[in-house]
């Protein structure tokens, strides 16, 4: 068989399946899964192939030579972060991964636990019983503050340097509503949003370079990520250190904020799961959360895993075959776009009992015979997310800090999604804060659109 024999939906002349895919990528890919192991469609002038067999997905993710990252999918990030881990390939990626990996061992992550709790507690201290907040906005700000502290150290005045606003401006072109402009606007067109992002990119690079130069001149003993990279045995050029720090900064906080946002949403819809989580926190914590508490958590970890099953921030992974490859009876051509649909596999009834339901307890079964790549929120193989332990530790400590004191009641009917570079909520995620123990006293709700 050839690529033309791969099953898939019939498309329109010139447009292919672009309209159906653009209308709702998640639902479109779910429908494609009905075609079997491999499905083909065309969108935006590209041949695309969707894989739904966990063994095929494992093969793609473990063979990075045959299946490198899809070049077009990393162009936007490359413009922002340069040649960091997310965008580099080959020998450069291998060298950088080896140099950076030790910074994300658990022995180092333990040092960041206090920062994670301190920053989250500072956010919670500003909460008021009965007020309504956009939890996605609050969590995005909190995880950005955590990451900046862990990357550069608490002595850097991020607010004075304007880093928060710079990062937000830089990420604006990646927002779902702005994707059509970002993808299709010609370089010569003076789009204000893109011009602002370009200026922010330059400001961020200058700021990181300035911090890097100051750190090189300092002989203080430090444990932040930047100091670890500068002290690495493999001599890393300043430009490469800067690109890696930019990569962590852009990619490292948003996905965790999204995972936490969806977790609070799911808990607000599932009171029994919320009660069980509160019970574990009440039993485990003897004050503020610590790294030792994370090692003791069982249900809290299960809640995070189940949230990332239902709402994976990285909802699809893209690869590009460097040669024609065979999957069963079907051949996928060189240079096509290969899609690994995390969202689809995470909700596939072949691997999950009641896949649409939020059931954290499913993760407490150690004897599951589920295929490894039926669940891959952090990717897999050699390019599996280097910060996965950091992210899981942070998510549990943030949850424990917030939920040991607060409950979150949603003020909306359903969660509308806007898939773009990551899986984002389509609208504000407004929730009313109830201090635990005072939840029955219905204080009048107040609202605050932007805390800072």
C-alpha positions as CSV (number, residue, x, y, z in Angstrom):
1,X,0.0,0.0,0.0
2,X,1.0,3.6,-0.5
3,X,0.2,6.9,1.3
4,X,-2.8,7.3,-1.0
5,X,-4.3,4.1,0.5
6,X,-4.3,5.5,4.1
7,X,-8.0,6.1,5.0
8,X,-9.3,9.5,5.9
9,X,-12.1,12.0,5.3
10,X,-12.7,13.5,1.8
11,X,-11.6,17.1,1.5
12,X,-12.6,20.1,-0.6
13,X,-10.6,21.2,-3.6
14,X,-7.7,23.4,-2.6
15,X,-8.9,23.6,1.1
16,X,-8.7,19.9,1.8
17,X,-10.0,19.4,5.4
18,X,-8.9,22.8,6.7
19,X,-12.3,24.0,7.6
20,X,-13.3,20.9,9.6
21,X,-9.9,20.8,11.4
22,X,-9.9,24.6,12.1
23,X,-13.5,24.6,13.5
24,X,-12.6,22.1,16.3
25,X,-9.2,20.3,16.1
26,X,-10.0,18.1,19.1
27,X,-13.3,16.8,17.8
28,X,-11.9,16.5,14.3
29,X,-9.0,14.2,15.6
30,X,-11.4,12.2,17.7
31,X,-13.5,11.5,14.5
32,X,-10.3,10.6,12.6
33,X,-9.4,8.0,15.2
34,X,-12.4,6.0,13.9
35,X,-10.5,5.3,10.7
36,X,-8.1,3.1,12.5
37,X,-4.4,2.9,13.2
38,X,-3.4,5.6,10.7
39,X,-5.6,8.3,9.3
40,X,-4.8,10.9,6.6
41,X,-6.1,14.4,6.0
42,X,-5.0,17.7,4.4
43,X,-5.1,21.1,6.1
44,X,-3.3,24.3,5.4
45,X,-1.8,22.7,2.3
46,X,-0.1,19.9,4.4
47,X,-0.5,16.2,4.3
48,X,-1.1,15.1,7.9
49,X,-1.2,11.6,9.4
50,X,-2.7,10.8,12.7
51,X,-1.4,7.8,14.7
52,X,-3.6,6.2,17.4
53,X,-1.7,3.0,18.2
54,X,0.4,3.3,21.4
55,X,3.1,1.1,19.9
56,X,3.4,3.3,16.9
57,X,3.6,6.4,19.1
58,X,6.3,4.8,21.2
59,X,8.3,4.1,18.0
60,X,8.0,7.6,16.8
61,X,9.0,9.2,20.2
62,X,11.9,6.9,20.8
63,X,13.5,7.1,17.3
64,X,14.4,10.8,17.1
65,X,16.7,10.3,14.1
66,X,13.8,9.0,11.8
67,X,11.2,11.2,13.5
68,X,12.7,14.6,14.3
69,X,10.4,17.5,15.4
70,X,8.3,19.0,12.6
71,X,10.2,22.0,11.5
72,X,7.2,24.2,10.8
73,X,5.8,23.5,14.2
74,X,8.8,25.0,16.0
75,X,9.3,28.1,13.9
76,X,7.3,30.4,16.2
77,X,9.1,29.2,19.3
78,X,12.5,29.4,17.6
79,X,11.9,33.1,16.9
80,X,11.4,33.7,20.6
81,X,13.8,31.3,22.3
82,X,16.5,30.6,19.7
83,X,18.1,27.2,19.8
84,X,16.9,25.9,23.2
85,X,16.0,22.3,24.1
86,X,12.5,22.6,22.6
87,X,13.7,23.7,19.2
88,X,17.2,22.2,18.6
89,X,18.0,18.9,17.0
90,X,20.9,16.5,16.5
91,X,24.3,17.0,18.3
92,X,23.4,20.4,19.7
93,X,20.3,19.0,21.4
94,X,22.2,15.9,22.7
95,X,24.9,18.1,24.2
96,X,22.5,20.6,25.7
97,X,20.3,17.8,27.2
98,X,23.3,16.2,28.8
99,X,24.5,19.5,30.3
100,X,21.0,20.5,31.6
101,X,19.6,17.2,32.8
102,X,21.4,17.2,36.3
103,X,19.7,20.5,37.1
104,X,16.3,18.7,37.1
105,X,17.3,15.7,39.2
106,X,15.1,15.4,42.3
107,X,18.1,16.4,44.6
108,X,18.0,19.8,42.9
109,X,14.2,20.1,42.7
110,X,14.0,19.7,46.5
111,X,15.8,23.0,46.8
112,X,13.0,24.8,44.9
113,X,10.2,23.5,47.1
114,X,10.3,26.5,49.5
115,X,10.1,28.9,46.6
116,X,7.1,27.1,45.2
117,X,5.3,27.3,48.5
118,X,6.3,30.8,49.3
119,X,5.1,32.3,46.0
120,X,1.8,30.4,46.2
121,X,1.3,31.4,49.8
122,X,1.8,35.0,48.8
123,X,-0.9,34.6,46.2
124,X,-3.3,33.0,48.7
125,X,-2.6,35.7,51.2
126,X,-4.2,38.2,48.9
127,X,-7.4,36.2,48.5
128,X,-10.6,37.3,50.2
129,X,-13.5,35.0,51.2
130,X,-16.3,35.5,48.7
131,X,-14.4,37.3,45.9
132,X,-14.3,36.0,42.4
133,X,-11.0,35.7,40.5
134,X,-9.8,34.4,37.1
135,X,-7.9,31.4,38.4
136,X,-6.0,30.9,35.1
137,X,-4.7,34.5,35.4
138,X,-3.8,34.0,39.0
139,X,-2.0,30.7,38.4
140,X,-0.2,32.0,35.4
141,X,1.2,34.8,37.4
142,X,2.1,32.6,40.3
143,X,3.9,29.9,38.2
144,X,5.8,32.6,36.3
145,X,7.0,34.1,39.7
146,X,8.0,30.6,40.8
147,X,10.0,29.9,37.7
148,X,11.7,33.3,37.7
149,X,12.8,32.7,41.3
150,X,14.0,29.2,40.5
151,X,15.8,30.3,37.4
152,X,17.5,33.5,38.5
153,X,17.2,33.7,42.3
154,X,15.1,35.8,44.6
155,X,17.5,38.7,44.5
156,X,16.6,39.7,41.0
157,X,13.9,42.4,40.9
158,X,11.7,41.0,38.2
159,X,9.0,43.7,38.7
160,X,11.5,46.5,38.4
161,X,12.9,45.0,35.2
162,X,9.4,44.6,33.8
163,X,9.9,40.9,33.1
164,X,6.2,40.0,33.8
165,X,4.9,42.4,31.2
166,X,7.6,41.5,28.7
167,X,6.8,37.8,28.9
168,X,3.1,38.4,28.6
169,X,3.6,40.6,25.5
170,X,5.9,38.0,24.0
171,X,3.3,35.3,24.4
172,X,0.5,37.3,22.8
173,X,1.1,36.0,19.2
174,X,0.7,32.5,20.6
175,X,-2.7,33.1,22.0
176,X,-5.5,31.2,20.2
177,X,-7.4,34.3,18.9
178,X,-4.1,35.6,17.4
179,X,-2.9,32.4,15.7
180,X,-4.4,33.3,12.3
181,X,-2.5,36.6,12.2
182,X,0.7,35.1,13.6
183,X,0.7,32.2,11.1
184,X,-0.4,34.0,7.9
185,X,0.6,37.7,8.2
186,X,3.5,38.4,5.7
187,X,6.7,39.6,7.2
188,X,6.4,43.0,5.4
189,X,3.0,43.7,7.0
190,X,3.4,46.0,10.0
191,X,1.1,44.2,12.5
192,X,1.1,46.2,15.8
193,X,0.8,43.0,17.9
194,X,3.8,41.4,16.2
195,X,5.8,44.6,16.4
196,X,5.2,44.7,20.1
197,X,6.2,41.1,20.5
198,X,9.4,41.7,18.5
199,X,10.3,44.6,20.8
200,X,9.6,42.4,23.8
201,X,11.8,39.7,22.4
202,X,14.7,42.0,22.2
203,X,14.0,43.4,25.7
204,X,13.9,39.9,27.2
205,X,17.1,38.8,25.5
206,X,18.8,41.9,26.7
207,X,17.5,41.4,30.3
208,X,18.6,37.8,30.4
209,X,22.0,38.6,28.9
210,X,22.5,41.4,31.6
211,X,21.6,39.0,34.4
212,X,23.9,36.4,32.9
213,X,26.9,38.8,32.8
214,X,26.3,39.9,36.3
215,X,26.3,36.3,37.5
216,X,29.5,35.5,35.6
217,X,31.2,38.3,37.6
218,X,29.8,37.0,41.0
219,X,31.6,34.4,43.1
220,X,28.6,33.8,45.4
221,X,27.5,30.2,46.0
222,X,24.1,29.9,44.5
223,X,21.6,27.1,43.7
224,X,19.4,28.7,41.1
225,X,19.1,27.2,37.6
226,X,21.2,29.8,35.9
227,X,24.1,29.3,38.3
228,X,24.0,25.5,37.7
229,X,24.2,26.0,33.9
230,X,27.1,28.4,34.3
231,X,28.8,25.9,36.6
232,X,28.2,23.0,34.2
233,X,31.2,20.8,33.3
234,X,30.4,21.3,29.6
235,X,31.5,24.8,28.7
236,X,28.3,26.5,27.4
237,X,28.5,29.7,25.4
238,X,26.6,32.7,26.9
239,X,24.3,32.8,23.9
240,X,23.4,29.1,24.4
241,X,22.8,29.7,28.1
242,X,20.5,32.6,27.2
243,X,18.5,30.5,24.7
244,X,18.0,27.8,27.3
245,X,16.9,30.2,30.0
246,X,14.4,31.8,27.5
247,X,13.1,28.3,26.7
248,X,12.4,27.5,30.3
249,X,10.9,30.9,30.9
250,X,8.4,30.7,27.9
251,X,7.6,27.0,28.1
252,X,8.0,26.3,31.7
253,X,5.3,28.2,33.5
254,X,2.3,28.2,31.2
255,X,1.8,24.4,30.9
256,X,1.8,24.1,34.7
257,X,-0.6,27.0,35.1
258,X,-2.9,25.3,32.6
259,X,-2.7,21.9,34.4
260,X,-3.6,23.6,37.7
261,X,-6.4,25.6,36.2
262,X,-8.0,22.5,34.8
263,X,-7.5,20.7,38.1
264,X,-9.4,23.3,40.1
265,X,-12.1,23.2,37.5
266,X,-12.5,19.4,37.7
267,X,-12.4,19.5,41.5
268,X,-15.2,22.1,41.6
269,X,-17.3,19.8,39.4
270,X,-16.5,16.7,41.5
271,X,-17.2,17.3,45.2
272,X,-16.4,13.8,46.3
273,X,-12.9,14.0,44.8
274,X,-12.5,17.4,46.3
275,X,-13.4,16.0,49.8
276,X,-11.0,13.1,49.4
277,X,-8.2,15.5,48.4
278,X,-8.9,17.8,51.4
279,X,-8.9,14.7,53.7
280,X,-5.4,13.7,52.5
281,X,-4.1,17.3,52.9
282,X,-5.6,17.5,56.4
283,X,-4.0,14.2,57.4
284,X,-0.6,14.7,55.8
285,X,0.2,18.4,56.4
286,X,1.4,19.6,59.8
287,X,1.9,23.2,58.6
288,X,3.0,24.6,55.3
289,X,3.6,21.9,52.6
290,X,7.1,20.5,52.3
291,X,8.9,18.3,49.8
292,X,8.5,15.4,52.2
293,X,4.7,15.9,52.0
294,X,5.0,15.5,48.2
295,X,6.6,12.1,48.7
296,X,3.7,11.1,51.0
297,X,0.9,12.3,48.7
298,X,-1.0,9.6,46.9
299,X,-4.4,11.0,46.1
300,X,-3.1,14.5,45.4
301,X,-0.7,13.1,42.8
302,X,-3.5,11.0,41.3
303,X,-5.7,14.2,41.0
304,X,-2.9,15.9,39.0
305,X,-2.4,12.9,36.8
306,X,-6.1,12.6,36.1
307,X,-6.4,16.3,35.3
308,X,-3.6,16.0,32.8
309,X,-5.3,13.0,31.3
310,X,-8.5,14.8,30.6
311,X,-6.9,18.2,29.8
312,X,-3.3,17.7,28.6
313,X,-1.8,21.2,28.1
314,X,0.4,19.7,25.4
315,X,-2.6,18.1,23.6
316,X,-0.7,16.9,20.5
317,X,2.9,16.2,19.5
318,X,4.2,16.8,16.0
319,X,7.0,15.0,14.1
320,X,8.3,14.8,10.6
321,X,9.5,11.5,9.0
322,X,13.0,11.9,7.5
323,X,12.2,9.0,5.2
324,X,9.1,7.0,4.1
325,X,8.0,4.9,7.1
326,X,5.6,1.9,7.4
327,X,2.9,1.6,10.0
328,X,1.2,-1.7,9.5
329,X,-0.1,-1.8,5.9
330,X,0.3,1.9,5.4
331,X,3.2,4.1,4.3
332,X,3.6,7.6,5.5
333,X,5.8,9.7,3.2
334,X,8.9,11.6,4.0
335,X,8.4,15.3,5.0
336,X,4.7,14.9,6.0
337,X,3.3,16.1,9.3
338,X,2.9,13.2,11.7
339,X,0.5,13.9,14.6
340,X,0.5,12.1,17.9
341,X,-2.9,13.1,19.4
342,X,-2.4,13.1,23.2
343,X,-6.0,14.3,23.7
344,X,-7.4,11.4,21.7
345,X,-5.3,8.6,23.4
346,X,-6.1,10.0,26.8
347,X,-9.8,9.6,26.2
348,X,-9.7,6.3,24.3
349,X,-12.1,3.8,25.7
350,X,-9.7,1.0,24.6
351,X,-7.5,2.0,27.5
352,X,-9.7,3.9,30.0
353,X,-12.8,2.8,31.8
354,X,-15.4,5.7,31.6
355,X,-12.8,7.9,29.8
356,X,-14.8,11.1,30.0
357,X,-15.2,10.9,33.8
358,X,-12.8,12.4,36.3
359,X,-11.6,9.4,38.4
360,X,-8.4,10.1,40.2
361,X,-8.6,6.8,42.0
362,X,-7.8,5.0,38.7
363,X,-4.2,6.0,39.3
364,X,-4.1,4.2,42.7
365,X,-4.2,0.8,40.9
366,X,-0.6,-0.4,40.6
367,X,-1.6,-3.4,38.5
368,X,-2.9,-1.6,35.5
369,X,-2.0,-3.3,32.2
370,X,-2.6,-0.1,30.2
371,X,0.0,0.5,27.4
372,X,2.7,3.0,28.5
373,X,1.9,5.3,25.6
374,X,-1.8,5.5,26.2
375,X,-0.8,8.3,28.6
376,X,2.0,10.7,27.7
377,X,1.3,14.3,28.8
378,X,5.0,14.9,29.0
379,X,5.8,13.2,25.7
380,X,8.2,10.2,25.7
381,X,11.5,8.8,24.6
382,X,14.7,10.8,24.7
383,X,12.9,14.1,24.2
384,X,10.5,13.6,27.0
385,X,10.0,16.8,28.9
386,X,13.1,17.5,30.9
387,X,11.1,19.4,33.6
388,X,8.4,16.8,34.2
389,X,9.5,16.1,37.8
390,X,9.8,19.8,38.5
391,X,6.3,20.3,37.1
392,X,4.7,17.5,39.0
393,X,6.4,18.7,42.3
394,X,5.3,22.2,41.6
395,X,1.7,21.3,40.8
396,X,1.3,19.3,44.0
397,X,2.8,21.9,46.2
398,X,0.8,24.7,44.7
399,X,-2.4,22.6,45.1
400,X,-1.6,21.7,48.6
401,X,-0.8,25.3,49.6
402,X,-4.1,26.6,48.0
403,X,-6.5,23.8,48.9
404,X,-5.4,23.4,52.5
405,X,-7.1,26.8,53.1
406,X,-9.4,27.5,50.2
407,X,-12.2,26.0,48.1
408,X,-12.8,27.2,44.5
409,X,-16.4,27.4,43.2
410,X,-16.8,27.9,39.5
411,X,-19.0,30.7,38.1
412,X,-19.5,29.3,34.7
413,X,-21.4,26.4,33.1
414,X,-18.8,24.6,31.2
415,X,-15.1,24.8,30.2
416,X,-14.7,26.0,26.6
417,X,-11.4,25.2,25.1
418,X,-9.2,27.0,22.6
419,X,-6.5,24.7,21.2
420,X,-3.4,26.6,19.9
421,X,0.2,26.0,20.8
422,X,-1.1,24.7,24.1
423,X,-4.7,23.7,25.2
424,X,-6.1,26.9,26.7
425,X,-9.4,27.9,28.1
426,X,-11.4,30.0,25.6
427,X,-12.6,32.4,28.2
428,X,-11.7,33.6,31.7
429,X,-12.0,30.9,34.3
430,X,-13.8,32.8,37.0
431,X,-14.2,31.1,40.4
432,X,-15.4,32.3,43.8
433,X,-13.1,31.8,46.7
434,X,-14.4,30.1,49.9
435,X,-12.2,29.9,52.9
436,X,-12.5,26.3,54.2
437,X,-14.6,26.3,57.3
438,X,-16.5,29.4,56.1
439,X,-17.9,27.9,52.9
440,X,-21.4,27.8,54.3
441,X,-21.4,31.5,55.1
442,X,-22.3,33.0,51.7
443,X,-20.4,36.3,51.7
444,X,-21.3,38.6,48.8
445,X,-19.1,37.9,45.8
446,X,-16.7,40.5,44.6
447,X,-14.7,40.5,41.4
448,X,-11.2,41.5,40.5
449,X,-10.1,41.2,36.8
450,X,-6.4,41.7,37.3
451,X,-4.7,41.5,40.7
452,X,-1.4,43.0,39.7
